[in-house]
Amino acid sequence: MAASVDGGIAFPHARQAIQLVRRTRPLSARTGRKGRWRTETVYAITDLAPHQARPDELAGWIRGQ
């Protein structure tokens, strides 16, 4: 999810705020067994305007793709 930022946060040049929800399931290197699913929510802030970067582009950049 991405949202435009109109002000009121401690980042003066912020234009968009992004929320990413990640689900991971660790794999044990020793046994090869899969662990329990874990959900992590992370946030990012950018100075790019919505016309400069769409939500899917931002998510891809954050994932390193």
Biopython code that builds the backbone (N, CA, C, O; Angstrom):
import numpy as np
from Bio.PDB.StructureBuilder import StructureBuilder

atoms = [
    (1, "MET", "N", (0.847, -1.163, 0.000)),
    (1, "MET", "CA", (0.000, 0.000, 0.000)),
    (1, "MET", "C", (0.893, 1.226, 0.000)),
    (1, "MET", "O", (1.881, 1.274, 0.734)),
    (2, "ALA", "N", (0.564, 2.203, -0.802)),
    (2, "ALA", "CA", (1.284, 3.470, -0.823)),
    (2, "ALA", "C", (0.270, 4.590, -0.660)),
    (2, "ALA", "O", (-0.866, 4.489, -1.123)),
    (3, "ALA", "N", (0.691, 5.652, -0.001)),
    (3, "ALA", "CA", (-0.186, 6.801, 0.210)),
    (3, "ALA", "C", (0.605, 8.080, 0.022)),
    (3, "ALA", "O", (1.781, 8.156, 0.376)),
    (4, "SER", "N", (-0.054, 9.089, -0.541)),
    (4, "SER", "CA", (0.590, 10.390, -0.672)),
    (4, "SER", "C", (0.702, 11.029, 0.697)),
    (4, "SER", "O", (-0.158, 10.843, 1.557)),
    (5, "VAL", "N", (1.775, 11.785, 0.889)),
    (5, "VAL", "CA", (2.011, 12.453, 2.169)),
    (5, "VAL", "C", (1.841, 13.945, 1.944)),
    (5, "VAL", "O", (2.529, 14.538, 1.112)),
    (6, "ASP", "N", (0.929, 14.546, 2.683)),
    (6, "ASP", "CA", (0.684, 15.976, 2.549)),
    (6, "ASP", "C", (1.407, 16.800, 3.604)),
    (6, "ASP", "O", (1.359, 18.029, 3.552)),
    (7, "GLY", "N", (2.056, 16.178, 4.532)),
    (7, "GLY", "CA", (2.757, 16.888, 5.596)),
    (7, "GLY", "C", (2.385, 16.324, 6.949)),
    (7, "GLY", "O", (1.559, 15.419, 7.061)),
    (8, "GLY", "N", (2.998, 16.864, 7.952)),
    (8, "GLY", "CA", (2.670, 16.436, 9.298)),
    (8, "GLY", "C", (3.514, 15.300, 9.821)),
    (8, "GLY", "O", (3.270, 14.810, 10.924)),
    (9, "ILE", "N", (4.526, 14.856, 9.039)),
    (9, "ILE", "CA", (5.437, 13.844, 9.558)),
    (9, "ILE", "C", (6.834, 14.454, 9.638)),
    (9, "ILE", "O", (7.070, 15.527, 9.081)),
    (10, "ALA", "N", (7.733, 13.806, 10.302)),
    (10, "ALA", "CA", (9.060, 14.356, 10.581)),
    (10, "ALA", "C", (10.029, 14.244, 9.400)),
    (10, "ALA", "O", (11.240, 14.350, 9.593)),
    (11, "PHE", "N", (9.528, 14.036, 8.202)),
    (11, "PHE", "CA", (10.359, 13.961, 7.009)),
    (11, "PHE", "C", (9.907, 15.064, 6.064)),
    (11, "PHE", "O", (8.918, 14.892, 5.352)),
    (12, "PRO", "N", (10.609, 16.196, 6.041)),
    (12, "PRO", "CA", (10.113, 17.370, 5.314)),
    (12, "PRO", "C", (9.955, 17.186, 3.808)),
    (12, "PRO", "O", (9.144, 17.891, 3.207)),
    (13, "HIS", "N", (10.681, 16.285, 3.172)),
    (13, "HIS", "CA", (10.592, 16.113, 1.726)),
    (13, "HIS", "C", (9.798, 14.872, 1.322)),
    (13, "HIS", "O", (9.808, 14.479, 0.156)),
    (14, "ALA", "N", (9.120, 14.263, 2.274)),
    (14, "ALA", "CA", (8.364, 13.040, 1.996)),
    (14, "ALA", "C", (7.207, 13.325, 1.048)),
    (14, "ALA", "O", (6.468, 14.294, 1.222)),
    (15, "ARG", "N", (7.062, 12.467, 0.045)),
    (15, "ARG", "CA", (5.956, 12.587, -0.902)),
    (15, "ARG", "C", (5.033, 11.371, -0.836)),
    (15, "ARG", "O", (3.831, 11.482, -1.076)),
    (16, "GLN", "N", (5.617, 10.189, -0.503)),
    (16, "GLN", "CA", (4.830, 8.973, -0.393)),
    (16, "GLN", "C", (5.320, 8.155, 0.789)),
    (16, "GLN", "O", (6.509, 8.146, 1.109)),
    (17, "ALA", "N", (4.392, 7.475, 1.426)),
    (17, "ALA", "CA", (4.720, 6.524, 2.488)),
    (17, "ALA", "C", (4.222, 5.162, 2.022)),
    (17, "ALA", "O", (3.132, 5.044, 1.462)),
    (18, "ILE", "N", (5.031, 4.143, 2.259)),
    (18, "ILE", "CA", (4.733, 2.804, 1.774)),
    (18, "ILE", "C", (4.687, 1.840, 2.946)),
    (18, "ILE", "O", (5.546, 1.886, 3.827)),
    (19, "GLN", "N", (3.686, 0.966, 2.959)),
    (19, "GLN", "CA", (3.601, -0.099, 3.950)),
    (19, "GLN", "C", (3.716, -1.424, 3.207)),
    (19, "GLN", "O", (2.964, -1.685, 2.268)),
    (20, "LEU", "N", (4.656, -2.253, 3.630)),
    (20, "LEU", "CA", (4.827, -3.580, 3.047)),
    (20, "LEU", "C", (4.614, -4.633, 4.119)),
    (20, "LEU", "O", (5.131, -4.517, 5.230)),
    (21, "VAL", "N", (3.857, -5.648, 3.780)),
    (21, "VAL", "CA", (3.653, -6.777, 4.688)),
    (21, "VAL", "C", (4.375, -7.966, 4.065)),
    (21, "VAL", "O", (4.068, -8.383, 2.948)),
    (22, "ARG", "N", (5.332, -8.500, 4.804)),
    (22, "ARG", "CA", (6.141, -9.624, 4.326)),
    (22, "ARG", "C", (5.773, -10.879, 5.100)),
    (22, "ARG", "O", (5.616, -10.846, 6.321)),
    (23, "ARG", "N", (5.637, -11.984, 4.381)),
    (23, "ARG", "CA", (5.439, -13.289, 5.022)),
    (23, "ARG", "C", (6.643, -14.127, 4.684)),
    (23, "ARG", "O", (6.951, -14.332, 3.510)),
    (24, "THR", "N", (7.327, -14.611, 5.693)),
    (24, "THR", "CA", (8.505, -15.435, 5.485)),
    (24, "THR", "C", (8.357, -16.746, 6.247)),
    (24, "THR", "O", (7.636, -16.846, 7.240)),
    (25, "ARG", "N", (9.064, -17.735, 5.742)),
    (25, "ARG", "CA", (9.065, -19.044, 6.395)),
    (25, "ARG", "C", (10.499, -19.549, 6.354)),
    (25, "ARG", "O", (10.982, -19.988, 5.310)),
    (26, "PRO", "N", (11.170, -19.486, 7.486)),
    (26, "PRO", "CA", (12.587, -19.864, 7.493)),
    (26, "PRO", "C", (12.788, -21.354, 7.211)),
    (26, "PRO", "O", (11.954, -22.196, 7.545)),
    (27, "LEU", "N", (13.918, -21.638, 6.586)),
    (27, "LEU", "CA", (14.319, -23.005, 6.299)),
    (27, "LEU", "C", (15.559, -23.305, 7.125)),
    (27, "LEU", "O", (16.547, -22.574, 7.052)),
    (28, "SER", "N", (15.517, -24.339, 7.883)),
    (28, "SER", "CA", (16.646, -24.709, 8.727)),
    (28, "SER", "C", (17.771, -25.275, 7.862)),
    (28, "SER", "O", (17.571, -26.253, 7.141)),
    (29, "ALA", "N", (18.949, -24.663, 7.932)),
    (29, "ALA", "CA", (20.098, -25.133, 7.162)),
    (29, "ALA", "C", (20.561, -26.503, 7.649)),
    (29, "ALA", "O", (21.087, -27.303, 6.876)),
    (30, "ARG", "N", (20.363, -26.757, 8.910)),
    (30, "ARG", "CA", (20.838, -28.011, 9.503)),
    (30, "ARG", "C", (19.936, -29.189, 9.137)),
    (30, "ARG", "O", (20.423, -30.247, 8.736)),
    (31, "THR", "N", (18.623, -29.005, 9.275)),
    (31, "THR", "CA", (17.704, -30.127, 9.068)),
    (31, "THR", "C", (16.934, -30.046, 7.750)),
    (31, "THR", "O", (16.397, -31.053, 7.290)),
    (32, "GLY", "N", (16.872, -28.854, 7.132)),
    (32, "GLY", "CA", (16.106, -28.685, 5.908)),
    (32, "GLY", "C", (14.614, -28.559, 6.138)),
    (32, "GLY", "O", (13.843, -28.458, 5.183)),
    (33, "ARG", "N", (14.197, -28.563, 7.405)),
    (33, "ARG", "CA", (12.777, -28.441, 7.732)),
    (33, "ARG", "C", (12.347, -26.982, 7.683)),
    (33, "ARG", "O", (13.130, -26.072, 7.958)),
    (34, "LYS", "N", (11.100, -26.786, 7.332)),
    (34, "LYS", "CA", (10.545, -25.438, 7.278)),
    (34, "LYS", "C", (9.987, -25.056, 8.639)),
    (34, "LYS", "O", (9.364, -25.865, 9.326)),
    (35, "GLY", "N", (10.228, -23.795, 9.016)),
    (35, "GLY", "CA", (9.709, -23.295, 10.279)),
    (35, "GLY", "C", (8.316, -22.697, 10.113)),
    (35, "GLY", "O", (7.675, -22.858, 9.075)),
    (36, "ARG", "N", (7.874, -22.021, 11.131)),
    (36, "ARG", "CA", (6.549, -21.387, 11.112)),
    (36, "ARG", "C", (6.581, -20.113, 10.275)),
    (36, "ARG", "O", (7.605, -19.437, 10.173)),
    (37, "TRP", "N", (5.429, -19.804, 9.680)),
    (37, "TRP", "CA", (5.298, -18.562, 8.939)),
    (37, "TRP", "C", (5.415, -17.382, 9.893)),
    (37, "TRP", "O", (4.931, -17.434, 11.023)),
    (38, "ARG", "N", (6.054, -16.333, 9.434)),
    (38, "ARG", "CA", (6.213, -15.112, 10.222)),
    (38, "ARG", "C", (5.756, -13.935, 9.368)),
    (38, "ARG", "O", (6.091, -13.859, 8.185)),
    (39, "THR", "N", (5.000, -13.025, 9.954)),
    (39, "THR", "CA", (4.543, -11.834, 9.253)),
    (39, "THR", "C", (5.265, -10.631, 9.834)),
    (39, "THR", "O", (5.339, -10.455, 11.050)),
    (40, "GLU", "N", (5.796, -9.804, 8.937)),
    (40, "GLU", "CA", (6.521, -8.604, 9.341)),
    (40, "GLU", "C", (5.974, -7.434, 8.527)),
    (40, "GLU", "O", (5.824, -7.540, 7.310)),
    (41, "THR", "N", (5.678, -6.333, 9.188)),
    (41, "THR", "CA", (5.224, -5.123, 8.518)),
    (41, "THR", "C", (6.339, -4.099, 8.575)),
    (41, "THR", "O", (6.858, -3.796, 9.648)),
    (42, "VAL", "N", (6.710, -3.560, 7.407)),
    (42, "VAL", "CA", (7.764, -2.550, 7.327)),
    (42, "VAL", "C", (7.220, -1.333, 6.598)),
    (42, "VAL", "O", (6.262, -1.426, 5.829)),
    (43, "TYR", "N", (7.842, -0.196, 6.851)),
    (43, "TYR", "CA", (7.412, 1.062, 6.253)),
    (43, "TYR", "C", (8.599, 1.732, 5.576)),
    (43, "TYR", "O", (9.741, 1.577, 6.009)),
    (44, "ALA", "N", (8.324, 2.473, 4.520)),
    (44, "ALA", "CA", (9.353, 3.235, 3.821)),
    (44, "ALA", "C", (8.758, 4.588, 3.436)),
    (44, "ALA", "O", (7.548, 4.725, 3.255)),
    (45, "ILE", "N", (9.626, 5.567, 3.318)),
    (45, "ILE", "CA", (9.217, 6.916, 2.931)),
    (45, "ILE", "C", (10.105, 7.344, 1.771)),
    (45, "ILE", "O", (11.311, 7.093, 1.777)),
    (46, "THR", "N", (9.503, 7.993, 0.774)),
    (46, "THR", "CA", (10.267, 8.456, -0.368)),
    (46, "THR", "C", (9.886, 9.885, -0.728)),
    (46, "THR", "O", (8.796, 10.359, -0.408)),
    (47, "ASP", "N", (10.815, 10.557, -1.402)),
    (47, "ASP", "CA", (10.524, 11.909, -1.882)),
    (47, "ASP", "C", (10.012, 11.889, -3.319)),
    (47, "ASP", "O", (9.799, 12.948, -3.909)),
    (48, "LEU", "N", (9.812, 10.704, -3.892)),
    (48, "LEU", "CA", (9.263, 10.585, -5.237)),
    (48, "LEU", "C", (7.752, 10.790, -5.215)),
    (48, "LEU", "O", (7.050, 10.231, -4.372)),
    (49, "ALA", "N", (7.267, 11.592, -6.142)),
    (49, "ALA", "CA", (5.827, 11.834, -6.257)),
    (49, "ALA", "C", (5.151, 10.620, -6.894)),
    (49, "ALA", "O", (5.816, 9.821, -7.553)),
    (50, "PRO", "N", (3.835, 10.472, -6.706)),
    (50, "PRO", "CA", (3.142, 9.322, -7.291)),
    (50, "PRO", "C", (3.308, 9.198, -8.805)),
    (50, "PRO", "O", (3.321, 8.081, -9.323)),
    (51, "HIS", "N", (3.433, 10.298, -9.518)),
    (51, "HIS", "CA", (3.619, 10.202, -10.977)),
    (51, "HIS", "C", (5.047, 9.780, -11.341)),
    (51, "HIS", "O", (5.302, 9.402, -12.485)),
    (52, "GLN", "N", (5.974, 9.838, -10.388)),
    (52, "GLN", "CA", (7.354, 9.424, -10.637)),
    (52, "GLN", "C", (7.586, 7.951, -10.305)),
    (52, "GLN", "O", (8.483, 7.322, -10.866)),
    (53, "ALA", "N", (6.795, 7.408, -9.410)),
    (53, "ALA", "CA", (6.956, 6.006, -8.996)),
    (53, "ALA", "C", (5.618, 5.461, -8.516)),
    (53, "ALA", "O", (5.041, 5.948, -7.544)),
    (54, "ARG", "N", (5.138, 4.434, -9.224)),
    (54, "ARG", "CA", (3.891, 3.778, -8.836)),
    (54, "ARG", "C", (4.145, 2.847, -7.643)),
    (54, "ARG", "O", (5.289, 2.465, -7.396)),
    (55, "PRO", "N", (3.102, 2.482, -6.909)),
    (55, "PRO", "CA", (3.280, 1.576, -5.772)),
    (55, "PRO", "C", (3.985, 0.271, -6.116)),
    (55, "PRO", "O", (4.822, -0.199, -5.345)),
    (56, "ASP", "N", (3.655, -0.329, -7.280)),
    (56, "ASP", "CA", (4.313, -1.588, -7.652)),
    (56, "ASP", "C", (5.799, -1.379, -7.936)),
    (56, "ASP", "O", (6.605, -2.265, -7.655)),
    (57, "GLU", "N", (6.175, -0.224, -8.488)),
    (57, "GLU", "CA", (7.587, 0.072, -8.719)),
    (57, "GLU", "C", (8.323, 0.238, -7.391)),
    (57, "GLU", "O", (9.424, -0.284, -7.213)),
    (58, "LEU", "N", (7.710, 0.965, -6.467)),
    (58, "LEU", "CA", (8.335, 1.155, -5.159)),
    (58, "LEU", "C", (8.547, -0.182, -4.461)),
    (58, "LEU", "O", (9.612, -0.431, -3.897)),
    (59, "ALA", "N", (7.540, -1.034, -4.498)),
    (59, "ALA", "CA", (7.646, -2.349, -3.854)),
    (59, "ALA", "C", (8.777, -3.156, -4.487)),
    (59, "ALA", "O", (9.533, -3.819, -3.776)),
    (60, "GLY", "N", (8.900, -3.109, -5.792)),
    (60, "GLY", "CA", (9.972, -3.827, -6.482)),
    (60, "GLY", "C", (11.342, -3.311, -6.108)),
    (60, "GLY", "O", (12.268, -4.096, -5.905)),
    (61, "TRP", "N", (11.483, -2.000, -6.013)),
    (61, "TRP", "CA", (12.775, -1.413, -5.625)),
    (61, "TRP", "C", (13.140, -1.811, -4.209)),
    (61, "TRP", "O", (14.299, -2.109, -3.918)),
    (62, "ILE", "N", (12.156, -1.817, -3.332)),
    (62, "ILE", "CA", (12.423, -2.190, -1.922)),
    (62, "ILE", "C", (12.838, -3.657, -1.838)),
    (62, "ILE", "O", (13.712, -4.014, -1.047)),
    (63, "ARG", "N", (12.212, -4.505, -2.652)),
    (63, "ARG", "CA", (12.575, -5.932, -2.666)),
    (63, "ARG", "C", (13.885, -6.179, -3.410)),
    (63, "ARG", "O", (14.450, -7.269, -3.327)),
    (64, "GLY", "N", (14.366, -5.179, -4.131)),
    (64, "GLY", "CA", (15.616, -5.343, -4.858)),
    (64, "GLY", "C", (15.446, -6.014, -6.212)),
    (64, "GLY", "O", (16.389, -6.612, -6.730)),
    (65, "GLN", "N", (14.272, -5.922, -6.782)),
    (65, "GLN", "CA", (14.011, -6.554, -8.072)),
    (65, "GLN", "C", (14.082, -5.537, -9.179)),
    (65, "GLN", "O", (13.889, -5.880, -10.345)),
]
sb = StructureBuilder()
sb.init_structure("model")
sb.init_model(0)
sb.init_chain("A")
sb.init_seg("    ")
for serial, (resi, resn, name, xyz) in enumerate(atoms, 1):
    if name == "N":
        sb.init_residue(resn, " ", resi, " ")
    sb.init_atom(name, np.array(xyz, "f"), 0.0, 1.0, " ", f" {name:<3s}", serial, name[0])
structure = sb.get_structure()
